């Protein structure tokens, strides 16, 4: 208790028993770090003692927001002994999958992207556990929802192994993050939970190219869209979330997916992969005999490698060289200088 003349004066004026009123005692139970769990949560109203208990339990592993250098690219804000591939993989798994964002300073990112960057760096920090105080408190609830879903999805897939404890006053996080245990500081009760993740409905529609400017800044190559492209949008709860464009691949009934972009808020929860699968299936039903996608983005490559619906066709380690029609059209964007993997959609008959 802080001692001063004014403190004692106020205590006397209002007859406040300071020793009793300023002392809070907590007796709660937390799972051991050796127990079989990966996500825990300490939840309660403001002033209920969440941070006090978390600090006592996890010490220096309790953080609120991480410190990032002002003018340093996000990718350089991670410890120097961590490989770039590991960093980009972790950023992608928590839903920050834009190489453009990786090259920007932390301060230029949206609050939702900053939240995911903090989680990614925390998950790569030393030790077996990381605890986040005021978890999701600084982001809007949509960003919080999809950020939590991306994190839970990555952990369920075994892509992140560190234990995480979320300390928060927001009870909506429980349904999104699906923690293995919850300590409710309002009543001091510890409960074990096993909640199922609700399925997001993705509605796919043809759209005009007028929607492209909403997605263009988040494409990892450039903001150009071929005038001949057919455009599609994936809606989540009536709002645009994913954009795809297709082009004729120089032969009848041969198509390729030339653009696939998920808005930052919705990244990490599998919407891009679902859009790709369902769109390819729709195009096949409409008569396409070949639907291909070529790209360098780790999320697209990982999805196609995991899925039985896509067959790996080839890998160009240095990209496509300018020859034939590409040499005759130098304004066409090609992949020279970067590795590109090509996959072909397999129809249900081919899968069987």
C-alpha positions in Angstrom: 0.0 0.0 0.0 1.4 3.5 -0.9 2.1 5.5 2.2 1.7 9.3 2.2 0.2 12.1 4.3 -2.7 12.5 1.9 -3.5 8.8 1.8 -3.6 8.7 5.6 -5.7 12.0 5.6 -8.2 10.5 3.2 -8.4 7.3 5.3 -9.2 9.4 8.3 -11.7 11.6 6.6 -13.8 8.7 5.3 -12.9 6.1 8.0 -11.5 3.7 5.4 -9.8 0.6 6.7 -6.9 0.7 4.2 -5.2 -2.5 5.2 -8.4 -4.4 4.4 -9.7 -2.5 1.4 -6.4 -2.3 -0.5 -5.5 -6.0 0.0 -7.0 -8.5 -2.4 -6.3 -12.2 -1.9 -6.9 -14.8 -4.6 -6.9 -18.6 -4.2 -7.5 -20.1 -7.6 -6.4 -23.2 -9.5 -4.5 -23.3 -12.8 -3.5 -26.3 -14.9 0.1 -27.2 -14.8 2.3 -26.5 -17.8 3.0 -30.2 -17.9 -0.7 -31.0 -18.4 -2.0 -31.8 -21.9 -3.4 -28.5 -23.1 -2.5 -25.8 -25.6 -4.8 -22.8 -25.1 -6.0 -21.5 -21.8 -8.0 -18.4 -20.8 -8.3 -16.2 -17.8 -11.4 -14.2 -18.1 -13.2 -11.7 -15.8 -14.5 -8.2 -15.4 -12.2 -5.3 -15.0 -10.6 -5.3 -11.6 -11.3 -9.0 -11.0 -7.6 -9.9 -10.6 -7.0 -11.5 -14.0 -3.6 -9.8 -14.6 -2.5 -10.3 -11.0 -3.1 -14.1 -11.2 -1.5 -14.3 -14.6 1.6 -12.4 -13.5 1.9 -14.6 -10.5 1.6 -17.8 -12.6 3.6 -16.8 -15.7 5.9 -14.0 -14.6 7.9 -12.5 -17.5 6.0 -14.7 -20.0 3.0 -12.4 -19.5 3.0 -9.6 -22.1 0.5 -7.1 -23.3 2.0 -5.7 -26.5 5.4 -6.5 -27.9 7.9 -3.8 -28.6 8.8 -3.3 -32.3 11.3 -0.8 -33.8 9.6 2.1 -35.5 11.2 2.0 -38.9 12.1 -1.7 -39.1 10.3 -4.1 -41.5 8.1 -6.5 -39.6 10.1 -9.5 -40.8 13.2 -8.0 -39.2 11.5 -7.6 -35.9 11.9 -11.3 -35.1 15.0 -12.7 -33.4 18.0 -13.0 -35.8 18.4 -16.7 -35.1 15.0 -17.6 -36.5 15.0 -18.6 -40.1 12.9 -16.4 -42.5 11.0 -19.5 -43.7 9.9 -20.2 -40.1 8.8 -16.6 -39.6 6.8 -16.4 -42.7 5.2 -19.8 -42.0 4.2 -18.7 -38.5 2.8 -15.3 -39.8 0.8 -17.2 -42.4 -0.6 -19.7 -39.9 -1.9 -16.9 -37.6 -3.6 -15.2 -40.6 -1.0 -12.5 -41.5 -0.2 -13.9 -44.9 0.6 -10.9 -46.9 4.3 -10.5 -48.0 3.5 -6.8 -48.5 2.6 -6.5 -44.8 5.8 -8.5 -43.8 7.9 -5.8 -45.4 6.2 -2.9 -43.7 7.0 -1.5 -40.3 4.7 -2.7 -37.5 3.3 0.8 -37.0 1.9 1.0 -40.5 -0.2 -2.2 -40.1 -3.8 -2.2 -39.1 -4.6 -3.0 -35.5 -5.8 -6.4 -36.6 -2.6 -7.1 -38.4 -0.6 -5.8 -35.4 -2.5 -8.2 -33.2 -1.6 -11.2 -35.4 2.1 -10.0 -35.6 2.3 -9.9 -31.8 0.8 -13.4 -31.6 3.2 -14.8 -34.2 6.3 -13.3 -32.5 5.0 -14.5 -29.1 4.6 -18.1 -30.5 8.2 -18.0 -31.7 9.6 -16.7 -28.3 11.6 -18.9 -26.0 9.9 -21.1 -23.4 6.9 -23.4 -23.5 4.2 -20.8 -22.8 3.3 -17.3 -23.7 0.5 -15.3 -21.9 -1.1 -12.3 -23.5 -2.7 -9.7 -21.2 -5.6 -7.6 -22.6 -6.0 -10.2 -25.4 -7.9 -8.8 -28.3 -8.8 -5.6 -26.4 -7.3 -3.2 -28.9 -8.9 -4.7 -32.0 -12.5 -4.5 -33.3 -14.5 -7.6 -32.7 -14.5 -8.8 -36.3 -10.7 -8.8 -36.4 -10.6 -10.4 -33.0 -13.0 -13.2 -34.1 -11.1 -14.2 -37.2 -7.7 -13.8 -35.6 -8.8 -16.2 -32.8 -10.2 -18.6 -35.3 -7.0 -18.6 -37.3 -4.9 -19.2 -34.2 -7.1 -22.1 -33.1 -7.0 -23.6 -36.6 -3.2 -23.5 -36.7 -2.9 -25.1 -33.3 -5.4 -27.9 -34.2 -3.3 -28.6 -37.3 -0.1 -28.9 -35.2 1.4 -25.9 -36.9 2.0 -24.1 -33.5 3.3 -26.0 -30.5 3.7 -23.4 -27.8 1.0 -23.1 -25.1 -0.9 -19.9 -25.1 -2.9 -18.2 -22.3 -5.3 -15.4 -23.2 -6.1 -13.0 -20.4 -9.1 -10.9 -21.3 -12.4 -9.3 -20.2 -14.0 -10.2 -23.5 -16.1 -13.4 -23.1 -16.9 -13.6 -26.9 -13.3 -14.8 -27.3 -14.3 -18.1 -25.6 -16.4 -19.3 -28.6 -13.8 -18.1 -31.2 -10.6 -19.3 -29.5 -12.1 -22.5 -28.0 -9.7 -22.7 -25.1 -8.9 -26.0 -23.4 -9.5 -24.5 -20.0 -11.1 -21.3 -18.7 -10.5 -19.7 -15.3 -13.4 -17.3 -14.6 -12.1 -14.7 -12.1 -15.7 -13.5 -11.4 -16.3 -16.7 -9.4 -12.9 -18.3 -9.2 -14.0 -21.4 -11.1 -11.7 -23.4 -13.4 -13.5 -25.3 -16.1 -12.3 -27.6 -18.9 -13.9 -27.0 -22.3 -14.1 -28.7 -25.7 -16.0 -26.4 -28.0 -16.6 -27.2 -31.7 -15.8 -24.5 -34.2 -18.8 -23.3 -36.1 -18.6 -23.5 -39.9 -18.4 -20.2 -41.8 -20.8 -19.9 -44.7 -19.1 -18.8 -47.9 -21.4 -17.6 -50.7 -19.7 -17.4 -54.1 -21.1 -15.1 -56.8 -20.0 -13.7 -60.1 -19.1 -10.0 -59.8 -17.8 -7.1 -61.8 -14.2 -6.0 -61.8 -15.4 -2.9 -59.8 -14.8 -4.9 -56.6 -11.1 -5.5 -57.5 -9.8 -2.2 -56.0 -11.0 -3.4 -52.6 -8.7 -6.4 -52.9 -5.9 -5.2 -55.1 -3.8 -3.6 -52.3 -3.6 -7.0 -50.6 -2.4 -9.0 -53.6 1.2 -10.1 -53.1 2.3 -9.3 -56.7 0.6 -6.2 -58.3 -2.7 -4.6 -58.5 -3.3 -5.3 -62.2 -6.3 -7.3 -63.4 -6.4 -8.6 -66.9 -9.3 -7.0 -68.9 -10.4 -10.5 -70.0 -10.7 -11.9 -66.5 -13.9 -13.3 -65.1 -14.4 -12.2 -61.5 -15.8 -13.9 -58.5 -16.4 -12.8 -54.9 -16.8 -14.9 -51.8 -19.2 -13.4 -49.2 -19.1 -14.1 -45.4 -22.2 -12.9 -43.7 -23.0 -10.8 -46.7 -19.6 -9.0 -46.7 -16.8 -9.4 -49.4 -14.1 -11.6 -48.0 -12.4 -13.4 -50.9 -11.9 -12.4 -54.6 -10.9 -14.7 -57.4 -10.3 -14.1 -61.2 -10.0 -16.7 -64.0 -8.6 -16.5 -67.5 -8.7 -18.7 -70.5 -5.4 -20.6 -70.6 -4.9 -20.3 -74.4 -6.9 -23.5 -75.1 -10.6 -24.2 -75.2 -12.0 -25.3 -71.8 -8.6 -24.7 -70.2 -8.8 -22.1 -67.4 -6.4 -20.8 -64.8 -7.1 -18.9 -61.6 -5.1 -15.7 -62.1 -6.0 -13.9 -58.9 -6.9 -15.2 -55.4 -7.0 -12.6 -52.6 -8.4 -12.8 -49.1 -8.9 -9.6 -47.2 -6.7 -9.3 -44.1 -9.5 -9.6 -41.6 -10.5 -13.0 -43.0 -7.1 -14.5 -43.5 -6.0 -17.7 -41.7 -9.3 -19.4 -41.4 -9.3 -21.4 -44.7 -11.6 -19.2 -46.8 -9.1 -18.8 -49.7 -8.7 -22.5 -50.0 -12.5 -23.1 -49.9 -12.9 -20.4 -52.5 -10.4 -22.1 -54.7 -11.9 -25.5 -54.3 -15.5 -24.5 -54.8 -14.8 -22.2 -57.7 -12.7 -24.9 -59.5 -15.6 -27.4 -59.0 -18.1 -24.9 -60.4 -15.9 -24.2 -63.5 -15.6 -28.0 -64.0 -19.4 -28.4 -63.8 -19.7 -25.7 -66.4 -17.5 -27.6 -68.9 -13.9 -26.7 -68.1 -11.6 -29.7 -68.6 -8.5 -28.2 -67.0 -8.4 -25.7 -64.1 -5.0 -24.7 -63.0 -3.4 -22.3 -60.5 0.2 -21.3 -60.5 1.7 -19.3 -57.7 4.4 -18.6 -55.1 2.3 -17.8 -52.0 3.0 -20.3 -49.2 -0.7 -20.5 -48.2 -1.8 -21.4 -51.7 0.9 -24.0 -52.1 0.3 -25.5 -48.7 -3.5 -25.8 -49.4 -3.0 -27.5 -52.7 -0.4 -29.9 -51.3 -2.7 -30.9 -48.5 -5.8 -31.2 -50.6 -6.8 -34.3 -52.6 -8.6 -32.0 -55.0 -5.4 -30.6 -56.5 -2.6 -32.4 -58.4 0.9 -31.1 -58.4 2.0 -30.6 -62.0 5.4 -28.8 -62.1 7.8 -26.5 -60.3 9.7 -23.7 -62.0 12.4 -22.8 -59.6 13.3 -19.6 -61.4 9.8 -18.9 -62.8 8.7 -18.6 -66.4 11.1 -17.3 -69.0 10.0 -14.9 -71.7 9.5 -17.0 -74.8 6.8 -17.4 -77.4 3.8 -15.2 -76.8 5.3 -13.9 -73.6 8.3 -12.6 -75.4 6.0 -10.9 -78.0 4.0 -9.2 -75.2 6.6 -7.7 -72.9 3.9 -5.8 -70.9 2.5 -9.2 -69.6 3.5 -9.9 -66.0 5.4 -13.2 -65.6 7.2 -15.0 -62.8 10.8 -14.7 -63.9 13.1 -14.8 -60.9 10.8 -16.5 -58.4 9.8 -20.1 -57.8 6.3 -21.0 -59.0 4.4 -24.2 -58.4 1.5 -25.2 -60.7 -1.4 -27.4 -59.6 -4.4 -28.8 -61.6 -7.8 -29.3 -60.1 -8.8 -33.0 -60.1 -12.5 -33.6 -60.8 -14.4 -35.9 -58.4 -14.1 -38.8 -60.9 -10.4 -38.4 -61.1 -10.1 -38.3 -57.3 -12.0 -41.5 -57.0 
